[in-house]
Amino acid sequence: MKLLVIVALLGCSKPATSRDTGSATPPAPVVEDRDAKLFGPTPASLGTAFAGITLGGPVKIGDASRIAKAIGDVKIELEPGPRGIRAIEIEHTGTCVALRERLARAWKAATNQAWLDPKTHLRAWFVDAEGDSCHLRFDRYLEPEAWLAAIPMNLVGGDSKLLLERLGPDAMTGDDNIKWVQPGVGYGGSETTLEADLEGRTITQITASTQTDPATTKAIAALLAKRAGSEPTVVVEDKTTKREWKAKPQSLFSTADYIWAGNDFFTLFVNR
């Protein structure tokens, strides 16, 4: 599946292409005015420069360039998916510590560098990069119950045709697998990547991987235990916690998560 990525970098002198690039360099705006264009007054809300831009909305050449010029000193990426914009990433070049402090004043303190809006299920995630740049990413997220419900566990052991019908344009097919993405879960900074392994047309395993926070991982584990009707076998190896359940109609599902720097890199396996 080919993805068109629209990017804008203020101050770039190259002509606009499918990687849309702004070229003008306006005077640096007042900090308060610039912040209002960059982020909104409530947690995980976009600023005024993003008027007309919504997650799930169409990707249009020119939008990223227009937004970058309006804000100044930023790089904008409108990350496309088969159903429209699936994430908005802002690379800020400047004093990142000061930006993080202003975000905390506007949105309160972050959890695992993330803010959630439970009403809209929008999420913002702040991360420092090397040098003098940092990133603020906006995407959608799911609550643990909805996240698990979106994973087609009941299709493991069945015909992959049913999965393809369910996924529609979201499916990326390989010789022996089907891949797709869905929103992330909890206070994380990534979407969820999923893969169904195939033997012929039969689905033998579904794997779901994402980055979240330890509390969300515990909530998912509790939901899996409730689904299985039993507590898992738990093994800790090299800072990785592995949980394993036997359940019906699935013969087995298990998880593995590795916590590093407050982030929980979490994987769910559903086997036949």
Number of C-alpha atoms within 10 A of each C-alpha: 10 7 9 15 16 22 25 28 26 24 18 13 12 11 10 16 12 12 18 24 28 26 19 17 15 13 8 10 12 8 11 10 11 18 20 15 19 23 21 18 14 15 22 26 20 21 17 19 20 21 10 8 19 16 20 16 14 16 22 15 20 18 21 27 24 20 24 28 23 21 24 22 20 23 24 30 24 27 19 21 22 16 13 16 21 22 23 21 19 21 20 21 16 14 11 19 12 10 16 19 13 15 22 14 11 15 18 13 15 17 14 20 19 23 26 25 15 13 6 11 16 20 26 27 22 24 16 16 13 6 9 12 15 22 19 22 21 26 25 23 27 20 18 20 13 11 17 17 10 12 16 13 19 12 22 23 20 15 16 22 13 10 17 15 10 12 15 10 13 17 18 16 14 10 9 13 19 21 18 16 18 20 20 24 28 27 27 28 26 22 21 21 16 19 19 25 21 21 14 12 14 18 23 20 21 25 21 21 21 22 23 26 22 21 12 18 22 12 15 20 20 16 15 22 18 11 13 18 13 13 16 19 11 14 11 12 9 6 10 16 15 19 19 20 22 18 15 12 13 17 13 16 23 20 23 20 23 19 16 10 6 14 18 23 20 23 20 23 19 23 20 18
